[in-house]
Amino acid sequence: MFAHNKRLQYTVRVAGPNPGLANLMLEQFGGPQGELAAACRYFTQAVSEDDPGRKDLLFDIATEELSHLEVIGSIVAMLNKGAKGQLAEAVESEAELYRSLTGGGNDSHTTALLYGGGPALTNSAGVPWTAAYIDTIGEPTADLRSNIAAEARAKIVYERLINVTDDPGVKEALGFLMTREIAHQKSFEKALHAIQPNFPQGKLPGDPAFTSVYFNMSKEADARGPWNEGGDWKFIEDPQPAVDGGDGTATVNVSQQDVQTLQAMASRTASDPSSDPMTGADLGSGKAS
């Protein structure tokens, strides 16, 4: 059961309307690294989680992400307050209203016209939110790593948003949201390492003939480091197909009837290498006599 508290998790103090900034803030409302995507990601993981500790953790953070969605949505709404009234009541001349909406140098005018100054489930470029942002796969050692990465990406977006505004109240609220991304990363990482072993993900260990092999797939000035040397790494300087020792071809065992059918198809669709047929390209280029 969810119960809505009418007060925000963090107080939003906006110095003044700024439609352009509001549009940028939509990145964390309806964007891939935004709060709705995070809430849905962790909620879906929590519903199917069998471990009571992880289940509680995921539900708690999913619910907090919804509160963050409310905070960022409120910032967007406050930044759009002036534009909302001006659009609805047409208190300015057309030219002045257009200039005020486009002052941010982005698509804020489109957002204001389409959504009336309210927070829209789009990113800052107007791309609609999609459930494709949710990458839950149902394996905690994989999902927790994905959650850590998602929180890290969200932190970076918040840093970038902080850098594009001089509104002290907005900066303060964004700083809180950014900081909570750090806290969530810590919780997810602790939960991940409470599972031992947690690598490789899943149940199967992998083929030891390849798990610590680095294939050098690029030439000239090869960079070496702990990602491909030292420890149990085996560096293959010039990998040749097939690395499994086979001949590198694809084969399948089929019935004799399928062999005959496939041969008939191959014969029917065979190319004549000695032919030089007239084509539409020849006709269009004027080469045909």
Secondary structure per residue as TSV (DSSP state, phi and psi in degrees):
chain	resnum	aa	ss	phi	psi
A	1	M	-	360.0	135.4
A	2	F	-	-109.3	140.2
A	3	A	-	-128.0	128.4
A	4	H	-	-89.1	127.0
A	5	N	-	-93.8	128.5
A	6	K	S	-70.1	-11.7
A	7	R	S	-96.7	142.3
A	8	L	-	-70.8	156.4
A	9	Q	S	-65.4	-31.0
A	10	Y	S	-137.4	135.6
A	11	T	-	-66.8	131.5
A	12	V	-	-102.3	119.1
A	13	R	-	-123.5	107.3
A	14	V	-	-106.4	128.3
A	15	A	S	-67.0	-36.4
A	16	G	S	-174.6	163.5
A	17	P	-	-59.7	145.7
A	18	N	-	-159.8	85.8
A	19	P	H	-58.4	-35.8
A	20	G	H	-63.8	-44.1
A	21	L	H	-66.3	-38.6
A	22	A	H	-56.3	-41.3
A	23	N	H	-64.6	-39.3
A	24	L	H	-65.2	-35.2
A	25	M	H	-65.2	-21.7
A	26	L	T	-60.6	-19.8
A	27	E	H	-55.9	-36.1
A	28	Q	H	-95.9	3.6
A	29	F	H	-98.4	-54.5
A	30	G	H	-123.6	19.1
A	31	G	S	-92.7	173.8
A	32	P	T	-64.7	-28.2
A	33	Q	T	-100.0	10.1
A	34	G	S	-80.0	179.1
A	35	E	H	-71.8	-34.6
A	36	L	H	-66.9	-42.6
A	37	A	H	-60.6	-42.3
A	38	A	H	-64.0	-46.0
A	39	A	H	-59.7	-44.2
A	40	C	H	-69.2	-35.9
A	41	R	H	-62.7	-49.5
A	42	Y	H	-74.9	-31.8
A	43	F	H	-65.4	-44.8
A	44	T	H	-66.2	-33.6
A	45	Q	H	-68.4	-39.7
A	46	A	H	-65.5	-39.8
A	47	V	H	-59.1	-37.9
A	48	S	H	-99.2	0.6
A	49	E	-	-74.6	133.4
A	50	D	-	-96.0	-24.5
A	51	D	S	-76.2	122.7
A	52	P	H	-62.1	-35.6
A	53	G	H	-67.4	-47.4
A	54	R	H	-67.3	-35.4
A	55	K	H	-61.6	-45.5
A	56	D	H	-65.2	-43.3
A	57	L	H	-58.2	-48.3
A	58	L	H	-66.6	-40.9
A	59	F	H	-65.4	-40.6
A	60	D	H	-62.2	-47.9
A	61	I	H	-71.7	-36.3
A	62	A	H	-59.9	-42.6
A	63	T	H	-68.0	-38.9
A	64	E	H	-64.2	-36.8
A	65	E	H	-62.6	-34.0
A	66	L	H	-64.7	-36.8
A	67	S	H	-68.1	-33.7
A	68	H	H	-68.1	-36.3
A	69	L	H	-59.6	-39.4
A	70	E	H	-67.1	-37.9
A	71	V	H	-65.7	-50.3
A	72	I	H	-67.5	-34.8
A	73	G	H	-65.2	-37.2
A	74	S	H	-67.4	-37.3
A	75	I	H	-61.6	-45.3
A	76	V	H	-60.3	-46.3
A	77	A	H	-62.7	-41.8
A	78	M	H	-66.6	-41.1
A	79	L	H	-65.5	-24.4
A	80	N	T	-97.6	3.1
A	81	K	H	-55.3	-46.5
A	82	G	H	-63.0	-45.2
A	83	A	H	-64.8	-35.8
A	84	K	H	-61.5	-48.3
A	85	G	H	-68.0	-41.2
A	86	Q	H	-63.9	-40.4
A	87	L	H	-66.9	-41.8
A	88	A	H	-70.5	-37.9
A	89	E	H	-106.4	-7.0
A	90	A	-	52.6	50.7
A	91	V	-	-81.4	-16.9
A	92	E	S	-107.1	163.7
A	93	S	-	-67.3	158.9
A	94	E	H	-56.3	-44.2
A	95	A	H	-65.5	-43.5
A	96	E	H	-65.9	-40.7
A	97	L	H	-63.9	-42.2
A	98	Y	H	-63.3	-41.9
A	99	R	H	-64.9	-39.0
A	100	S	H	-67.6	-34.5
A	101	L	H	-76.5	-31.1
A	102	T	S	-98.8	7.9
A	103	G	T	-62.8	-23.6
A	104	G	T	-79.3	-7.7
A	105	G	S	72.1	22.4
A	106	N	S	-135.2	-152.8
A	107	D	T	-90.5	25.9
A	108	S	H	-61.8	-30.8
A	109	H	H	-66.0	-38.8
A	110	T	H	-65.1	-45.2
A	111	T	H	-60.9	-43.5
A	112	A	H	-64.7	-42.0
A	113	L	H	-68.6	-41.4
A	114	L	H	-74.9	-37.8
A	115	Y	H	-118.7	9.5
A	116	G	T	63.6	25.5
A	117	G	T	86.6	-1.2
A	118	G	S	-88.3	163.8
A	119	P	-	-68.8	128.2
A	120	A	-	-106.6	148.1
A	121	L	S	-80.2	64.9
A	122	T	B	-135.9	168.0
A	123	N	-	-86.0	-174.0
A	124	S	T	-69.7	-14.0
A	125	A	T	-97.5	4.1
A	126	G	-	87.3	6.9
A	127	V	-	-77.3	125.5
A	128	P	B	-63.0	145.9
A	129	W	-	-59.6	145.7
A	130	T	-	-140.5	146.8
A	131	A	G	-66.7	-10.1
A	132	A	G	-64.8	-16.1
A	133	Y	G	-69.4	-18.9
A	134	I	-	-88.7	116.1
A	135	D	-	-110.5	23.8
A	136	T	-	-58.8	132.3
A	137	I	-	-119.5	-5.0
A	138	G	S	84.9	15.4
A	139	E	-	-125.3	111.6
A	140	P	H	-57.6	-35.6
A	141	T	H	-69.7	-21.8
A	142	A	H	-89.7	-44.2
A	143	D	H	-64.6	-39.5
A	144	L	H	-65.4	-37.0
A	145	R	H	-65.2	-40.9
A	146	S	H	-63.8	-37.9
A	147	N	H	-64.4	-41.5
A	148	I	H	-60.7	-44.7
A	149	A	H	-65.6	-39.0
A	150	A	H	-63.7	-42.6
A	151	E	H	-65.3	-36.7
A	152	A	H	-65.2	-42.8
A	153	R	H	-64.8	-40.4
A	154	A	H	-63.6	-39.5
A	155	K	H	-59.9	-42.8
A	156	I	H	-64.3	-40.9
A	157	V	H	-63.3	-41.6
A	158	Y	H	-63.1	-39.4
A	159	E	H	-59.2	-43.5
A	160	R	H	-66.6	-37.8
A	161	L	H	-66.4	-39.4
A	162	I	H	-60.1	-36.2
A	163	N	H	-74.3	-12.9
A	164	V	T	-106.3	9.2
A	165	T	-	-131.3	145.1
A	166	D	-	-109.4	10.8
A	167	D	-	-77.7	112.9
A	168	P	H	-61.7	-36.8
A	169	G	H	-67.7	-41.6
A	170	V	H	-65.4	-43.3
A	171	K	H	-57.5	-42.3
A	172	E	H	-64.4	-45.7
A	173	A	H	-65.2	-41.8
A	174	L	H	-65.5	-34.8
A	175	G	H	-63.1	-38.8
A	176	F	H	-63.2	-48.1
A	177	L	H	-62.2	-40.4
A	178	M	H	-62.0	-41.9
A	179	T	H	-65.3	-36.5
A	180	R	H	-66.1	-27.5
A	181	E	H	-62.5	-37.7
A	182	I	H	-64.9	-45.0
A	183	A	H	-60.9	-41.2
A	184	H	H	-67.2	-38.9
A	185	Q	H	-58.3	-43.8
A	186	K	H	-62.0	-43.6
A	187	S	H	-63.2	-45.4
A	188	F	H	-65.0	-38.3
A	189	E	H	-69.5	-39.2
A	190	K	H	-62.0	-41.7
A	191	A	H	-64.9	-38.6
A	192	L	H	-62.3	-47.4
A	193	H	H	-81.3	-6.0
A	194	A	T	-75.0	-12.7
A	195	I	S	-95.8	116.5
A	196	Q	S	-130.0	129.5
A	197	P	S	-76.0	157.6
A	198	N	-	-122.8	8.7
A	199	F	-	-142.0	136.3
A	200	P	S	-70.9	161.0
A	201	Q	S	-63.9	150.8
A	202	G	S	84.4	-157.7
A	203	K	S	-104.2	-38.5
A	204	L	-	-77.3	137.6
A	205	P	-	-80.4	-18.2
A	206	G	-	93.3	160.3
A	207	D	-	-80.1	116.5
A	208	P	T	-60.3	-18.6
A	209	A	T	-68.5	-17.1
A	210	F	T	-128.9	-10.6
A	211	T	T	-67.1	-26.8
A	212	S	T	-120.2	32.0
A	213	V	E	-107.3	133.2
A	214	Y	E	-111.7	118.2
A	215	F	E	-90.8	120.1
A	216	N	-	-78.9	96.5
A	217	M	-	-96.0	3.3
A	218	S	S	-126.5	154.5
A	219	K	-	-111.6	155.0
A	220	E	S	73.3	130.7
A	221	A	S	49.8	56.5
A	222	D	-	-67.5	127.6
A	223	A	-	-83.4	130.6
A	224	R	-	-116.5	147.8
A	225	G	S	-172.9	-170.9
A	226	P	T	-64.4	-11.8
A	227	W	T	-80.2	-13.3
A	228	N	T	-145.9	8.6
A	229	E	S	-150.0	160.1
A	230	G	S	83.0	168.6
A	231	G	T	58.4	-133.7
A	232	D	T	-100.1	15.3
A	233	W	-	-67.2	140.1
A	234	K	E	-117.4	114.5
A	235	F	E	-92.6	118.3
A	236	I	E	-97.6	106.3
A	237	E	S	-63.1	-44.9
A	238	D	S	-134.0	76.9
A	239	P	-	-65.1	134.9
A	240	Q	-	-120.6	141.4
A	241	P	S	-74.3	146.8
A	242	A	-	-97.9	138.9
A	243	V	T	-70.1	-12.6
A	244	D	T	-85.8	-2.0
A	245	G	S	92.0	-4.1
A	246	G	S	-82.6	-170.3
A	247	D	-	-92.0	0.7
A	248	G	S	77.9	12.8
A	249	T	-	-104.2	161.7
A	250	A	-	-100.5	128.4
A	251	T	-	-133.9	158.8
A	252	V	-	-149.7	143.9
A	253	N	-	-88.0	121.8
A	254	V	-	-125.3	163.7
A	255	S	-	-71.6	162.8
A	256	Q	H	-62.2	-34.3
A	257	Q	H	-64.0	-41.4
A	258	D	H	-66.3	-35.3
A	259	V	H	-59.1	-46.7
A	260	Q	H	-65.1	-39.7
A	261	T	H	-64.6	-44.4
A	262	L	H	-65.0	-38.6
A	263	Q	H	-65.0	-39.7
A	264	A	H	-64.1	-40.8
A	265	M	H	-65.4	-42.6
A	266	A	H	-63.1	-38.9
A	267	S	H	-67.2	-40.8
A	268	R	H	-68.1	-32.8
A	269	T	T	-105.1	14.4
A	270	A	-	-66.4	144.4
A	271	S	-	-88.6	148.0
A	272	D	-	-101.3	103.6
A	273	P	T	-66.5	-16.7
A	274	S	T	-89.8	-5.7
A	275	S	-	-82.7	155.9
A	276	D	-	-140.1	72.7
A	277	P	-	-71.7	150.1
A	278	M	-	-73.9	132.9
A	279	T	-	-123.4	169.4
A	280	G	H	-60.3	-34.6
A	281	A	H	-62.8	-39.4
A	282	D	H	-62.7	-44.9
A	283	L	H	-63.9	-42.8
A	284	G	H	-69.0	-28.1
A	285	S	H	-87.7	-4.7
A	286	G	T	82.0	10.4
A	287	K	-	-77.5	-22.5
A	288	A	-	-71.0	135.7
A	289	S	-	-88.9	360.0
